[in-house]
Amino acid sequence: MTLAKLSPIFSELTATKDRLDRLFGRDELWNSEPAMSVADWAPAVDIVEGENDLTIKVELPGMEAKDIAVSIDNNILTIKGERRIEKDIGKENYHRLERAFGRFSRSFSLPNSVDLSEIRAENKGGLLTLVLPKKTAAKPRAVEIKVA
């Protein structure tokens, strides 16, 4: 799995863009990017590699398991879902709406060392946790050196 290190300049630019979006609203006149067609937002993800497994944690507050789909195809793990806005409050009553709603999709290339048949998933307290165990042959082991 290839992980990219984020530059502090990039995160500052992103934060500034988000502040401007909130200030001016998410109006297409101010947005130079085309509207997202596959996803409306992207949940935050942490990926941690341990000795025996990879763990992927996805922040999905307010979402139930029935609204989330996890699939694997050609060593690509895809997490899709949709967070819906509450129906009992009309949009005109909001003073501020900062939480993202709509469809999302996140995909990750999995290394060959992952045992695809043993992947486990749990959605608890708004955190989707995927545990991807490594194959036995992929785990590191020490090699004894014999003196001749």
TAVENKA-V772606 format. One record per residue. N is the residue number from 1. PSI is psi in degrees with one decimal (999 if undefined). Layout:
N/PSI + N/PSI
This chain:
1/129.1 + 2/125.7 + 3/136.9 + 4/135.8 + 5/129.1 + 6/139.7 + 7/141.4 + 8/-29.9 + 9/-41.8 + 10/-43.6 + 11/-34.8 + 12/-42.2 + 13/-42.1 + 14/-43.4 + 15/-40.8 + 16/-43.0 + 17/-42.2 + 18/-41.2 + 19/-42.0 + 20/-39.4 + 21/-42.9 + 22/-37.9 + 23/-46.9 + 24/-4.3 + 25/165.8 + 26/57.6 + 27/137.5 + 28/-24.9 + 29/-33.4 + 30/-11.6 + 31/115.0 + 32/-14.6 + 33/147.3 + 34/156.5 + 35/142.1 + 36/131.8 + 37/-31.4 + 38/-37.1 + 39/150.2 + 40/-19.3 + 41/167.7 + 42/117.4 + 43/152.2 + 44/142.3 + 45/137.7 + 46/136.2 + 47/123.0 + 48/132.4 + 49/124.9 + 50/-176.8 + 51/-36.9 + 52/-8.2 + 53/170.5 + 54/140.2 + 55/128.9 + 56/124.3 + 57/127.9 + 58/125.3 + 59/114.2 + 60/60.1 + 61/139.5 + 62/3.3 + 63/142.7 + 64/159.9 + 65/-33.0 + 66/-18.3 + 67/4.5 + 68/138.5 + 69/132.4 + 70/128.3 + 71/159.0 + 72/128.6 + 73/121.9 + 74/46.7 + 75/24.7 + 76/117.2 + 77/126.0 + 78/131.3 + 79/120.5 + 80/157.4 + 81/-175.1 + 82/128.2 + 83/124.2 + 84/146.5 + 85/148.1 + 86/138.2 + 87/-17.3 + 88/-10.5 + 89/123.6 + 90/151.1 + 91/-32.1 + 92/-15.4 + 93/-9.5 + 94/137.8 + 95/-29.5 + 96/138.8 + 97/98.8 + 98/-20.5 + 99/142.3 + 100/140.4 + 101/158.9 + 102/-164.7 + 103/153.1 + 104/159.9 + 105/126.9 + 106/135.0 + 107/144.1 + 108/136.4 + 109/131.5 + 110/140.8 + 111/158.5 + 112/-14.6 + 113/-9.2 + 114/134.0 + 115/97.0 + 116/-26.8 + 117/-10.3 + 118/13.6 + 119/136.2 + 120/147.0 + 121/141.5 + 122/134.3 + 123/108.9 + 124/124.9 + 125/33.6 + 126/10.5 + 127/114.4 + 128/121.8 + 129/122.3 + 130/126.4 + 131/120.6 + 132/95.7 + 133/147.2 + 134/151.4 + 135/150.8 + 136/-40.8 + 137/-21.5 + 138/-11.9 + 139/141.2 + 140/147.1 + 141/153.7 + 142/146.4 + 143/124.2 + 144/135.3 + 145/122.3 + 146/142.7 + 147/127.4 + 148/999
